[in-house]
Amino acid sequence: MTTLKKIKKESTNEVETTIEAEKIIVPSESTEKEASHSKKRAMEDSQSSRKRFTTAKDRREHLNKNFRNRKGNRDDNNGQQDRNNERIKIEDKGDSNESKEPRKPKKKVAVLVGFCGTGYQGMQINRNAKTIEEDLFKAFVAAGAVSKDNSDDPKKVGLMRAARTDKGVHAAGNLISLKMITDIPNVVEKINENLPDQIRMWGFVKVIRSFHAKTLCDSRVYEYLLPTYVFILPEKEFNLVLSNSIQSDTATQKVFVDVPTATSEEMIEKRKYRISQETIEHVRQGFKEYRGTHNYHNYTIGRSPQEKSCNRYIVDSQVSDPKIINDVEWITIKIHGQSFMLHQIRKMVSLIVMIVRTGTPISLIAKTFTQVKINIPKAPALGLLLERPVFDSYNRKARDQGKDVIDYDIYQDQIEKFKDNFIYSKIFEEEIAENTFQNWLNAVDQHTERDYGYLNCEGIIPESSIVKHGERQKYYDQAVNNEQDDDENSDNED
């Protein structure tokens, strides 16, 4: 009996143990409900958490507060980084205050200027050369119109000119564009105080930010002063055999001309010359031949007749009535063109002078625009000056937009006074002192048929005067002006 009770008890214990195990392994219905509610609360907490941290700043603060990385607490790291950044900013600020001046607002402007080119190697800045732009830029810096930070390079302020001029060439009106500090009292006067008397700033106009002095310039007007005695007929006949005054150096491939210098007695007689009405009309007719679009490859150097860039458009040309100044008769020639090539105007003037004084027909001019290559000497730079660049297209748009226009007429009185005192007077004085134009004619007269054989009464270009392809060209105008040809590598007149 005892054994039977014991077995029953053990059986009962197994059942209890089994029931307890089932309670652990298989959850009850109430337990499942509690788990579901717990999961739902976790999702709600997650959603509410996302709602709380709707901005990047909130999320960043939350992460820094509740998470750690290998390098420690993010909040501590960010705080240290912020402090480091703040220290760097303070140090940078201190350095900038010591080395840099306060930044001032700059405006894009068009600056109207005039200058006497005597003693200068042209308009545009060139290395190891005295130029107009160099002195202008220095004056802008000295007056505070260009900051010290930009004073080491004109490109930093976008300096650009409307027209480039050769060595010794003057300008009654030219224009440069740049970014300039304009809120300086009496800025024009301050700039002029830092310029030599032979360079003047007339004024400036605020322009659009994309303004470009060269590309937005429609055309240019040049003026050339010429003493009328250059039209006197030469004392000897042309087309002679090789002159004894011409010598060549085979080693350097250069040609030298022994030019006789004009004497004072000779010049007294020549300056008494007065041009006739018939001759002045002949000169005017010659310059009319240049009007329109033509190929000017013969009026510059180093250009092929096939180059499209040799095609230039001349708008108009005018020859004034003669005027006597200091007992010398002068005429003024104005040439209005879209753009000009290197030495183009000086060669245009030279050819007209040679045609008139030798009786060559004007029909020769049209032949110079063909593919035939000939040598044309260049007239002295002394008489050439830029009258003004023209901005008609830009001015029309500026008026429509209510902006200021580029107008030289506003400063016409100042410009005329400057021309009389610093340009015309320099031309007249140098001509009297140096006999510049007569010495040029003396050199031109030392020619041969090979050089200027196209100057004949028939107006034909002989085979001997044509420069063949690959043949060395003799530019006698180098000797004519008695100067180094360093300006041959300078800029175009436009």
C-alpha positions as CSV (number, residue, x, y, z in Angstrom):
1,M,0.0,0.0,0.0
2,T,2.7,2.3,0.8
3,T,4.3,1.6,-2.5
4,L,1.1,2.4,-4.3
5,K,0.7,5.8,-2.6
6,K,4.3,6.6,-3.4
7,I,3.8,5.9,-7.1
8,K,0.6,8.1,-7.2
9,K,2.5,10.9,-5.5
10,E,5.3,10.8,-8.0
11,S,2.8,10.7,-10.8
12,T,1.1,13.7,-9.4
13,N,4.4,15.6,-9.2
14,E,5.2,14.9,-12.8
15,V,1.8,16.4,-13.8
16,E,2.5,19.5,-11.7
17,T,6.0,19.8,-13.2
18,T,4.5,19.5,-16.7
19,I,1.9,22.1,-16.0
20,E,4.6,24.5,-14.7
21,A,6.6,24.0,-17.8
22,E,3.7,24.7,-20.0
23,K,3.1,27.9,-18.1
24,I,6.6,29.0,-18.9
25,I,6.7,27.8,-22.5
26,V,3.2,28.7,-23.7
27,P,2.1,32.2,-22.6
28,S,-1.4,32.8,-21.6
29,E,-3.9,35.0,-23.5
30,S,-3.4,37.8,-21.0
31,T,0.3,37.7,-21.4
32,E,0.0,38.1,-25.2
33,K,-2.2,41.2,-24.7
34,E,0.4,42.8,-22.4
35,A,3.2,42.2,-24.9
36,S,1.1,43.8,-27.7
37,H,0.4,46.8,-25.5
38,S,4.1,47.1,-24.7
39,K,5.1,47.0,-28.4
40,K,2.5,49.6,-29.2
41,R,3.8,51.9,-26.5
42,A,7.3,51.6,-27.8
43,M,6.2,52.6,-31.3
44,E,4.3,55.5,-30.0
45,D,7.3,56.6,-28.0
46,S,9.5,56.3,-31.1
47,Q,7.0,58.4,-33.2
48,S,6.8,61.0,-30.4
49,S,10.6,61.0,-30.3
50,R,10.8,61.8,-34.1
51,K,8.2,64.5,-33.7
52,R,10.3,66.2,-30.9
53,F,13.5,66.2,-33.0
54,T,12.2,67.8,-36.2
55,T,15.2,70.0,-36.8
56,A,18.9,69.0,-37.4
57,K,19.8,71.0,-34.3
58,D,17.4,69.0,-32.1
59,R,18.6,65.7,-33.5
60,R,22.2,66.6,-33.0
61,E,21.6,67.7,-29.4
62,H,19.7,64.5,-28.8
63,L,22.5,62.3,-30.2
64,N,25.2,64.2,-28.3
65,K,23.2,63.8,-25.0
66,N,22.3,60.1,-25.3
67,F,25.1,58.4,-27.2
68,R,28.8,58.0,-26.8
69,N,31.5,57.2,-29.4
70,R,34.9,55.7,-29.0
71,K,36.5,59.1,-28.5
72,G,34.1,60.0,-25.7
73,N,31.0,62.1,-25.3
74,R,30.0,63.9,-28.6
75,D,28.9,66.9,-26.7
76,D,32.3,67.3,-25.2
77,N,34.0,66.9,-28.6
78,N,31.7,69.3,-30.4
79,G,32.2,71.8,-27.6
80,Q,35.9,71.6,-27.9
81,Q,35.7,71.9,-31.7
82,D,33.6,75.0,-31.4
83,R,36.1,76.5,-29.0
84,N,38.9,75.7,-31.4
85,N,37.0,77.2,-34.3
86,E,36.3,80.3,-32.3
87,R,40.0,80.6,-31.4
88,I,41.0,80.2,-35.1
89,K,38.5,82.9,-36.1
90,I,39.9,85.3,-33.6
91,E,43.5,84.7,-34.7
92,D,42.5,85.1,-38.4
93,K,40.7,88.3,-37.6
94,G,43.8,89.6,-35.7
95,D,46.1,88.8,-38.6
96,S,43.7,90.4,-41.2
97,N,43.5,93.6,-39.2
98,E,47.3,93.8,-39.2
99,S,47.9,93.1,-42.9
100,K,44.7,94.1,-44.8
101,E,42.8,97.4,-44.9
102,P,39.0,97.4,-44.6
103,R,37.3,96.4,-47.8
104,K,35.4,99.1,-49.6
105,P,32.7,98.6,-52.2
106,K,33.9,98.9,-55.8
107,K,32.0,99.9,-58.9
108,K,32.6,99.1,-62.6
109,V,33.4,102.4,-64.3
110,A,34.5,103.8,-67.6
111,V,37.2,106.4,-67.1
112,L,37.7,109.2,-69.7
113,V,41.3,110.2,-70.0
114,G,43.7,112.2,-72.3
115,F,47.4,112.3,-72.6
116,C,50.5,113.5,-74.5
117,G,52.4,110.4,-75.6
118,T,55.8,112.1,-75.8
119,G,58.3,110.1,-73.7
120,Y,56.1,107.1,-73.4
121,Q,56.3,103.7,-75.1
122,G,52.6,103.5,-75.8
123,M,49.3,103.1,-74.0
124,Q,49.2,99.5,-72.7
125,I,51.4,98.3,-69.8
126,N,54.5,96.5,-71.0
127,R,57.3,95.0,-69.1
128,N,60.4,97.3,-68.7
129,A,58.7,100.1,-70.6
130,K,57.3,103.5,-69.5
131,T,53.6,103.5,-70.5
132,I,50.5,105.6,-70.0
133,E,48.5,102.9,-68.2
134,E,51.3,102.3,-65.7
135,D,51.2,105.9,-64.5
136,L,47.4,105.9,-64.5
137,F,47.2,102.8,-62.4
138,K,49.8,104.2,-59.9
139,A,47.7,107.3,-59.6
140,F,44.5,105.3,-58.9
141,V,46.4,103.4,-56.1
142,A,47.8,106.6,-54.6
143,A,44.4,108.3,-54.5
144,G,42.8,105.3,-52.9
145,A,40.6,104.4,-55.9
146,V,42.3,101.0,-56.1
147,S,43.0,99.3,-52.8
148,K,46.5,98.3,-51.6
149,D,45.5,94.6,-51.9
150,N,44.9,95.1,-55.6
151,S,47.9,97.5,-56.2
152,D,50.3,94.7,-57.4
153,D,48.4,93.7,-60.5
154,P,46.0,95.8,-62.7
155,K,44.3,92.5,-63.8
156,K,42.8,92.3,-60.3
157,V,40.6,95.3,-61.1
158,G,40.0,94.3,-64.7
159,L,41.9,97.2,-66.3
160,M,41.1,97.4,-70.0
161,R,41.5,100.2,-72.6
162,A,39.3,101.1,-75.6
163,A,42.2,101.9,-77.9
164,R,45.9,101.2,-77.8
165,T,48.4,103.7,-79.1
166,D,52.0,103.4,-80.4
167,K,55.1,104.9,-79.0
168,G,54.8,108.7,-78.9
169,V,51.2,108.8,-80.0
170,H,48.9,111.2,-78.2
171,A,45.2,111.0,-77.2
172,A,42.8,113.9,-76.6
173,G,40.3,111.3,-75.5
174,N,40.7,107.6,-74.6
175,L,38.9,105.3,-72.2
176,I,39.8,102.6,-69.7
177,S,37.4,100.4,-67.7
178,L,38.1,98.9,-64.3
179,K,36.5,98.2,-60.9
180,M,37.1,101.3,-58.8
181,I,36.3,102.6,-55.3
182,T,34.1,105.6,-56.1
183,D,32.9,106.8,-52.7
184,I,36.0,109.0,-52.3
185,P,35.4,112.8,-52.1
186,N,36.9,114.6,-55.1
187,V,38.2,111.4,-56.5
188,V,38.9,112.9,-59.9
189,E,40.9,115.7,-58.5
190,K,42.9,113.4,-56.2
191,I,43.8,111.1,-59.1
192,N,44.9,114.1,-61.3
193,E,47.1,115.3,-58.4
194,N,49.0,112.1,-58.6
195,L,49.4,112.2,-62.4
196,P,52.0,114.2,-64.5
197,D,50.6,117.2,-66.2
198,Q,50.7,115.5,-69.6
199,I,48.1,112.9,-68.5
200,R,44.6,113.9,-67.4
201,M,41.5,112.2,-66.2
202,W,38.4,114.0,-67.4
203,G,35.8,112.0,-65.4
204,F,34.2,108.6,-65.1
205,V,30.8,107.0,-65.7
206,K,29.4,104.0,-63.8
207,V,28.7,101.2,-66.2
208,I,27.2,97.7,-66.2
209,R,29.3,95.0,-64.6
210,S,30.0,93.3,-67.9
211,F,31.3,96.5,-69.6
212,H,34.4,95.9,-71.7
213,A,36.2,99.0,-73.0
214,K,37.5,97.4,-76.2
215,T,34.7,95.1,-77.3
216,L,31.9,97.6,-76.6
217,C,33.7,100.4,-78.5
218,D,32.0,100.9,-81.8
219,S,34.7,102.8,-83.5
220,R,37.6,105.2,-83.1
221,V,38.4,108.7,-84.4
222,Y,42.1,109.5,-85.0
223,E,43.6,112.9,-86.0
224,Y,46.8,113.5,-87.8
225,L,48.5,116.9,-88.0
226,L,50.6,117.5,-91.2
227,P,52.6,120.5,-92.3
228,T,51.7,121.3,-95.9
229,Y,55.3,121.6,-97.1
230,V,55.4,117.8,-97.3
231,F,53.5,118.1,-100.6
232,I,56.4,120.1,-102.3
233,L,57.6,118.2,-105.3
234,P,60.9,116.4,-104.7
235,E,64.0,118.0,-106.0
236,K,65.2,114.9,-107.8
237,E,63.6,112.3,-110.0
238,F,62.4,109.0,-108.5
239,N,63.1,105.4,-109.6
240,L,66.9,105.8,-109.8
241,V,69.4,103.0,-109.7
242,L,70.5,101.8,-106.2
243,S,71.5,104.9,-104.3
244,N,74.9,105.1,-102.7
245,S,73.2,106.2,-99.5
246,I,71.7,102.8,-99.0
247,Q,73.9,100.1,-97.5
248,S,73.1,96.6,-96.3
249,D,74.6,94.4,-93.7
250,T,74.5,90.8,-94.9
251,A,75.3,89.5,-91.5
252,T,72.3,91.0,-89.7
253,Q,70.1,91.2,-92.8
254,K,69.4,94.9,-92.0
255,V,69.3,97.9,-94.4
256,F,70.7,101.2,-93.4
257,V,69.9,104.5,-95.1
258,D,72.3,107.4,-94.8
259,V,69.7,110.2,-94.5
260,P,70.8,113.8,-95.1
261,T,69.7,116.1,-92.3
262,A,67.6,119.1,-93.2
263,T,69.4,122.5,-92.6
264,S,67.9,125.6,-90.9
265,E,68.3,127.6,-94.1
266,E,66.5,124.9,-96.1
267,M,63.6,124.8,-93.6
268,I,63.1,128.5,-93.6
269,E,62.3,128.3,-97.3
270,K,60.1,125.2,-97.1
271,R,58.0,126.6,-94.2
272,K,57.0,129.5,-96.4
273,Y,55.1,127.1,-98.6
274,R,51.3,127.5,-98.8
275,I,49.2,124.7,-100.3
276,S,46.9,125.5,-103.3
277,Q,43.2,124.8,-103.3
278,E,43.7,122.4,-106.1
279,T,46.3,120.4,-104.1
280,I,44.1,120.3,-101.0
281,E,41.2,118.9,-103.0
282,H,43.5,116.3,-104.4
283,V,44.5,115.3,-100.9
284,R,40.8,115.1,-99.9
285,Q,40.0,112.9,-102.9
286,G,42.8,110.6,-102.0
287,F,41.5,110.0,-98.4
288,K,38.0,109.3,-99.7
289,E,39.4,106.2,-101.4
290,Y,40.0,104.7,-98.0
291,R,36.3,104.8,-97.0
292,G,34.5,101.4,-96.8
293,T,35.9,98.0,-96.1
294,H,39.2,97.1,-97.6
295,N,42.1,94.7,-97.1
296,Y,44.9,96.7,-95.4
297,H,47.6,94.0,-95.4
298,N,50.0,96.5,-97.1
299,Y,49.4,99.1,-94.3
300,T,50.8,97.1,-91.4
301,I,53.6,94.6,-90.9
302,G,53.8,90.8,-90.8
303,R,50.3,90.2,-92.2
304,S,49.4,88.0,-95.2
305,P,46.8,89.2,-97.8
306,Q,44.8,86.1,-97.0
307,E,44.2,87.0,-93.4
308,K,40.6,88.1,-92.7
309,S,41.7,90.3,-89.9
310,C,43.3,92.6,-92.5
311,N,39.8,93.7,-93.6
312,R,39.1,97.0,-91.8
313,Y,36.1,99.4,-92.2
314,I,36.7,103.1,-92.5
315,V,33.6,105.1,-91.7
316,D,34.7,108.6,-92.9
317,S,37.7,110.8,-93.5
318,Q,38.0,114.6,-93.4
319,V,40.7,117.0,-94.3
320,S,40.5,120.5,-92.8
321,D,41.3,123.8,-94.4
322,P,45.0,124.9,-93.9
323,K,45.8,126.8,-90.8
324,I,49.0,128.8,-90.1
325,I,50.7,128.3,-86.7
326,N,54.0,129.8,-85.9
327,D,54.5,130.7,-89.5
328,V,54.0,127.1,-90.6
329,E,50.9,126.0,-92.5
330,W,49.2,122.8,-91.2
331,I,46.2,120.7,-92.1
332,T,44.3,118.3,-89.9
333,I,43.2,114.9,-91.2
334,K,40.5,113.0,-89.2
335,I,40.0,109.3,-89.9
336,H,37.0,107.6,-88.4
337,G,37.3,103.8,-88.5
338,Q,35.9,100.8,-86.7
339,S,39.3,99.6,-85.8
340,F,42.9,100.0,-87.0
341,M,46.0,97.8,-87.4
342,L,49.5,98.5,-86.3
343,H,50.9,101.6,-88.1
344,Q,47.8,101.6,-90.4
345,I,47.0,105.3,-90.1
346,R,50.6,106.4,-90.5
347,K,51.0,104.4,-93.7
348,M,47.7,105.7,-95.0
349,V,48.9,109.3,-94.5
350,S,52.3,108.4,-96.0
351,L,50.9,106.9,-99.2
352,I,48.7,110.0,-99.9
353,V,51.7,112.3,-99.3
354,M,53.9,110.3,-101.8
355,I,51.1,110.1,-104.4
356,V,50.5,113.8,-104.3
357,R,54.1,114.9,-104.4
358,T,55.1,112.5,-107.2
359,G,52.0,113.0,-109.4
360,T,51.0,109.3,-109.1
361,P,47.3,108.7,-109.9
362,I,44.9,108.1,-107.0
363,S,43.9,104.9,-108.7
364,L,47.0,103.3,-107.2
365,I,45.2,103.2,-103.8
366,A,42.7,100.6,-104.9
367,K,45.5,98.4,-106.1
368,T,47.1,98.3,-102.6
369,F,44.0,96.5,-101.4
370,T,44.6,93.5,-103.7
371,Q,46.8,90.4,-103.1
372,V,49.9,92.2,-104.3
373,K,52.4,92.9,-101.6
374,I,54.4,96.2,-101.6
375,N,56.3,98.3,-99.1
376,I,54.7,101.5,-97.8
377,P,56.7,103.6,-95.4
378,K,55.0,105.0,-92.3
379,A,54.7,108.7,-91.6
380,P,56.1,110.0,-88.3
381,A,54.3,109.2,-85.1
382,L,54.6,112.9,-84.1
383,G,51.5,114.0,-85.9
384,L,49.1,111.2,-84.8
385,L,46.7,111.5,-81.9
386,L,43.5,109.6,-80.9
387,E,40.6,112.1,-80.9
388,R,38.1,109.8,-79.1
389,P,36.6,106.3,-79.0
390,V,32.9,106.0,-79.9
391,F,30.3,104.1,-77.8
392,D,27.0,104.9,-79.7
393,S,25.5,101.4,-79.3
394,Y,26.2,101.3,-75.5
395,N,24.9,104.8,-75.1
396,R,21.6,103.9,-76.7
397,K,21.1,101.0,-74.3
398,A,22.2,103.1,-71.4
399,R,19.6,105.8,-72.2
400,D,16.8,103.2,-72.5
401,Q,17.8,101.9,-69.0
402,G,18.1,105.3,-67.5
403,K,21.9,105.0,-67.0
404,D,24.6,107.5,-67.6
405,V,26.1,107.7,-71.1
406,I,29.8,108.0,-72.2
407,D,30.0,111.6,-73.4
408,Y,33.2,113.5,-74.2
409,D,31.4,116.7,-75.1
410,I,30.8,117.4,-71.4
411,Y,34.6,117.9,-71.0
412,Q,35.1,119.5,-74.5
413,D,36.5,122.8,-73.1
414,Q,39.0,121.0,-70.9
415,I,40.0,118.7,-73.8
416,E,40.5,121.6,-76.2
417,K,42.6,123.5,-73.7
418,F,44.7,120.4,-73.0
419,K,45.2,119.7,-76.7
420,D,46.5,123.3,-77.3
421,N,48.8,123.2,-74.3
422,F,50.1,119.6,-74.3
423,I,49.5,118.0,-77.7
424,Y,49.5,120.6,-80.4
425,S,52.2,122.7,-78.8
426,K,54.4,119.6,-78.4
427,I,53.9,118.7,-82.1
428,F,54.7,122.2,-83.3
429,E,57.7,122.6,-81.0
430,E,59.2,119.2,-81.9
431,E,58.7,119.8,-85.6
432,I,60.5,123.2,-85.4
433,A,63.3,121.8,-83.3
434,E,63.9,118.5,-85.0
435,N,62.6,119.1,-88.6
436,T,60.9,115.7,-88.1
437,F,58.8,115.7,-91.3
438,Q,61.5,117.0,-93.6
439,N,64.0,114.4,-92.3
440,W,61.3,111.7,-93.0
441,L,60.9,113.0,-96.6
442,N,64.7,112.9,-97.0
443,A,64.7,109.3,-96.1
444,V,61.8,108.4,-98.4
445,D,63.6,110.1,-101.3
446,Q,66.6,107.8,-100.8
447,H,64.6,105.0,-102.4
448,T,65.1,102.8,-105.5
449,E,62.7,101.5,-108.1
450,R,62.8,98.2,-106.2
451,D,61.4,99.9,-103.1
452,Y,58.8,102.5,-104.3
453,G,58.7,101.9,-108.0
454,Y,54.9,102.0,-107.9
455,L,55.1,105.8,-107.6
456,N,54.8,106.6,-111.3
457,C,52.6,108.6,-113.6
458,E,50.9,105.5,-114.9
459,G,49.9,104.3,-111.4
460,I,51.0,100.7,-112.1
461,I,52.9,98.4,-109.7
462,P,56.0,97.1,-111.5
463,E,57.1,93.5,-111.0
464,S,60.3,94.8,-109.4
465,S,58.4,96.5,-106.5
466,I,56.3,93.4,-105.6
467,V,57.5,91.7,-102.5
468,K,57.7,88.0,-103.2
469,H,56.7,85.3,-100.8
470,G,59.6,84.4,-98.5
471,E,61.7,87.4,-99.6
472,R,63.1,89.7,-97.0
473,Q,61.1,92.9,-96.8
474,K,63.0,96.2,-96.5
475,Y,61.1,98.5,-94.1
476,Y,62.8,101.8,-94.8
477,D,60.4,103.5,-92.5
478,Q,62.6,102.2,-89.7
479,A,65.4,104.5,-90.8
480,V,62.9,107.2,-91.8
481,N,61.9,107.7,-88.2
482,N,65.5,107.2,-86.9
483,E,64.3,105.1,-84.0
484,Q,64.7,101.6,-82.6
485,D,61.9,99.3,-83.8
486,D,60.9,98.3,-80.3
487,D,57.5,99.7,-81.0
488,E,57.2,97.1,-83.8
489,N,56.4,94.6,-81.1
490,S,54.0,96.9,-79.3
491,D,50.3,96.9,-79.5
492,N,47.9,97.7,-82.3
493,E,46.4,101.2,-82.5
494,D,43.0,99.7,-81.8
